[in-house]
Amino acid sequence: MLDPQLLRSEPEALADRLAIKRYVLDVDRLRSLDDQRKNLQTELQSLQAERNQSAKEVGRLKAAGEDAADLIEQTSGISGRITQIEGDLDGVRTDLNALIHGIPNIPHESVPSGDSDAENEEKRRWGEPTTFDFEPADHVSLGSGLGMMDFETASKITGSRFVVMSSELAKLHRALIQFMLDLHTVEHGYQETYVPYLVNAESLFGTGQLPKFAEDQFMTATDPAYFLIPTAEVPVTNIYAQAIVSQEKLPIRRVCHTPCFRSEAGSYGKDTRGMIRQHQFEKVELVQLVHPDRSWDALEELTGHAETVLKRLELPYRVVTLCGGDLGFSSAKTYDLEVWLPGQNQYREISSCSNFGSFQARRMQARWRNNETGKPELLHTLNGSGLAVGRTLVAVMENYQDANGAIRIPDVLRDYMGGVEIISA
């Protein structure tokens, strides 16, 4: 959420900056609602003061044995008007909050202009796209040929966009998770964290998924409703909701492995083949909460931590800076890591690393105490996949395949696989 004071004082300047995200800020409506709120508040405070003064006078008259009937009637009329204004004010506040809560984060000045992912800017590459002396298969064909990846049975059990994996392929999936967790905890200094897979609406509001992206969430029918997490970002970042942490504890780095659940309401017809876009998938998520002066350095650091996974697996990838039109609602700047998939003959996203500035922290009131002033200030929050496990599995399968459809195990994973060097039918 943006600073309300900034919205009041510089709405036109904000509108210009938000246009990079292809968001149109309704400045006139914003000003109108805020003016209504201020006018109603002023009138309410005046009437409340008048009612209090009248009540005191009624008390004085009664104590003196004088007739207070007219003043009591007048005070009753004031109370009725106060009730009416309070209702009007609640309505205006609701409309104003709905408008403010729907305004995305301001993009950083370095974010390039553009309408879609086609206009994202490549920042760097690592490795060369894998080449073969045969026509490479995609992960669906490879998994089916091994008899270890079954989409039809998953569809029977649940529906489309799910998978059943078995034997060494399931073990490879688990090995990737353990490798990522070990790398980030031992070498990168993250604290491993376990969290609930169900969260409340307040938590999703805090990180920006609600109210704008309600249709993308899976929700229980209970009262109160719970939501299956779309990413570990939600519960991990919300650990610090309504909290004030000491300056000495910064930066906070947490890593968390969870399943993730997304309805993909706006993505039907996209990536329907295989494991690229599923309703249930696994991620190892990196989350940082940092001093505001360090957040841009932290973004480069966190992105580098995610890149290390790909380097250790020797998977070719590139880093792209998302343009304004492709930038997420809560993000001020995002780098996507895109891994090379031979079966698709293209780079595909495997991680998004974002700096949210104070946007999420303001929504959830996550703060740190400044030692110099003694006052609490908003933290800056960041996160990134380190990595999306299913897509990493896909990348390993396609980049390490042979002409017979077998999968060679990357060197760094062999200990996690109990010494297995190749998966074959």
Secondary structure in CASP SS format (residue, H / E / C, confidence):
PFRMAT SS
TARGET T0000
AUTHOR 0000-0000-0000
METHOD secondary structure of the structure
MODEL  1
M C 1.00
L C 1.00
D C 1.00
P H 1.00
Q H 1.00
L H 1.00
L H 1.00
R H 1.00
S H 1.00
E C 1.00
P H 1.00
E H 1.00
A H 1.00
L H 1.00
A H 1.00
D H 1.00
R H 1.00
L H 1.00
A H 1.00
I H 1.00
K H 1.00
R C 1.00
Y C 1.00
V C 1.00
L C 1.00
D C 1.00
V H 1.00
D H 1.00
R H 1.00
L H 1.00
R H 1.00
S H 1.00
L H 1.00
D H 1.00
D H 1.00
Q H 1.00
R H 1.00
K H 1.00
N H 1.00
L H 1.00
Q H 1.00
T H 1.00
E H 1.00
L H 1.00
Q H 1.00
S H 1.00
L H 1.00
Q H 1.00
A H 1.00
E H 1.00
R H 1.00
N H 1.00
Q H 1.00
S H 1.00
A H 1.00
K H 1.00
E H 1.00
V H 1.00
G H 1.00
R H 1.00
L H 1.00
K H 1.00
A H 1.00
A C 1.00
G C 1.00
E C 1.00
D C 1.00
A C 1.00
A H 1.00
D H 1.00
L H 1.00
I H 1.00
E H 1.00
Q H 1.00
T H 1.00
S H 1.00
G H 1.00
I H 1.00
S H 1.00
G H 1.00
R H 1.00
I H 1.00
T H 1.00
Q H 1.00
I H 1.00
E H 1.00
G H 1.00
D H 1.00
L H 1.00
D H 1.00
G H 1.00
V H 1.00
R H 1.00
T H 1.00
D H 1.00
L H 1.00
N H 1.00
A H 1.00
L H 1.00
I H 1.00
H H 1.00
G C 1.00
I C 1.00
P C 1.00
N C 1.00
I C 1.00
P C 1.00
H C 1.00
E C 1.00
S C 1.00
V C 1.00
P C 1.00
S C 1.00
G C 1.00
D C 1.00
S C 1.00
D H 1.00
A H 1.00
E H 1.00
N C 1.00
E E 1.00
E E 1.00
K E 1.00
R E 1.00
R E 1.00
W E 1.00
G C 1.00
E C 1.00
P C 1.00
T C 1.00
T C 1.00
F C 1.00
D C 1.00
F C 1.00
E C 1.00
P C 1.00
A C 1.00
D C 1.00
H H 1.00
V H 1.00
S H 1.00
L H 1.00
G H 1.00
S H 1.00
G H 1.00
L H 1.00
G C 1.00
M C 1.00
M E 1.00
D E 1.00
F H 1.00
E H 1.00
T H 1.00
A H 1.00
S H 1.00
K H 1.00
I H 1.00
T C 1.00
G C 1.00
S C 1.00
R C 1.00
F C 1.00
V C 1.00
V E 1.00
M E 1.00
S C 1.00
S H 1.00
E H 1.00
L H 1.00
A H 1.00
K H 1.00
L H 1.00
H H 1.00
R H 1.00
A H 1.00
L H 1.00
I H 1.00
Q H 1.00
F H 1.00
M H 1.00
L H 1.00
D H 1.00
L H 1.00
H H 1.00
T H 1.00
V H 1.00
E H 1.00
H C 1.00
G C 1.00
Y C 1.00
Q E 1.00
E E 1.00
T C 1.00
Y C 1.00
V C 1.00
P C 1.00
Y C 1.00
L E 1.00
V E 1.00
N C 1.00
A H 1.00
E H 1.00
S H 1.00
L H 1.00
F H 1.00
G H 1.00
T H 1.00
G C 1.00
Q C 1.00
L C 1.00
P C 1.00
K C 1.00
F C 1.00
A H 1.00
E H 1.00
D H 1.00
Q C 1.00
F C 1.00
M E 1.00
T C 1.00
A C 1.00
T C 1.00
D C 1.00
P C 1.00
A C 1.00
Y C 1.00
F E 1.00
L E 1.00
I C 1.00
P C 1.00
T C 1.00
A C 1.00
E H 1.00
V H 1.00
P H 1.00
V H 1.00
T H 1.00
N H 1.00
I H 1.00
Y H 1.00
A C 1.00
Q C 1.00
A E 1.00
I E 1.00
V E 1.00
S E 1.00
Q H 1.00
E H 1.00
K H 1.00
L C 1.00
P C 1.00
I E 1.00
R E 1.00
R E 1.00
V E 1.00
C E 1.00
H E 1.00
T E 1.00
P E 1.00
C E 1.00
F E 1.00
R C 1.00
S C 1.00
E C 1.00
A C 1.00
G C 1.00
S C 1.00
Y C 1.00
G C 1.00
K C 1.00
D C 1.00
T C 1.00
R C 1.00
G C 1.00
M C 1.00
I C 1.00
R C 1.00
Q C 1.00
H C 1.00
Q E 1.00
F E 1.00
E E 1.00
K E 1.00
V E 1.00
E E 1.00
L E 1.00
V E 1.00
Q E 1.00
L E 1.00
V E 1.00
H C 1.00
P H 1.00
D H 1.00
R H 1.00
S H 1.00
W H 1.00
D H 1.00
A H 1.00
L H 1.00
E H 1.00
E H 1.00
L H 1.00
T H 1.00
G H 1.00
H H 1.00
A H 1.00
E H 1.00
T H 1.00
V H 1.00
L H 1.00
K H 1.00
R H 1.00
L C 1.00
E C 1.00
L C 1.00
P C 1.00
Y E 1.00
R E 1.00
V E 1.00
V E 1.00
T E 1.00
L C 1.00
C C 1.00
G H 1.00
G H 1.00
D H 1.00
L C 1.00
G C 1.00
F C 1.00
S C 1.00
S C 1.00
A C 1.00
K E 1.00
T E 1.00
Y E 1.00
D E 1.00
L E 1.00
E E 1.00
V E 1.00
W E 1.00
L E 1.00
P C 1.00
G C 1.00
Q C 1.00
N C 1.00
Q E 1.00
Y E 1.00
R E 1.00
E E 1.00
I E 1.00
S E 1.00
S E 1.00
C E 1.00
S E 1.00
N E 1.00
F C 1.00
G C 1.00
S C 1.00
F H 1.00
Q H 1.00
A H 1.00
R H 1.00
R H 1.00
M H 1.00
Q C 1.00
A E 1.00
R E 1.00
W E 1.00
R E 1.00
N C 1.00
N C 1.00
E C 1.00
T C 1.00
G C 1.00
K C 1.00
P E 1.00
E E 1.00
L E 1.00
L C 1.00
H E 1.00
T E 1.00
L E 1.00
N E 1.00
G E 1.00
S E 1.00
G E 1.00
L E 1.00
A E 1.00
V H 1.00
G H 1.00
R H 1.00
T H 1.00
L H 1.00
V H 1.00
A H 1.00
V H 1.00
M H 1.00
E H 1.00
N H 1.00
Y C 1.00
Q E 1.00
D C 1.00
A C 1.00
N C 1.00
G C 1.00
A C 1.00
I E 1.00
R E 1.00
I C 1.00
P C 1.00
D H 1.00
V H 1.00
L H 1.00
R C 1.00
D C 1.00
Y C 1.00
M C 1.00
G C 1.00
G C 1.00
V C 1.00
E C 1.00
I E 1.00
I E 1.00
S C 1.00
A C 1.00
END
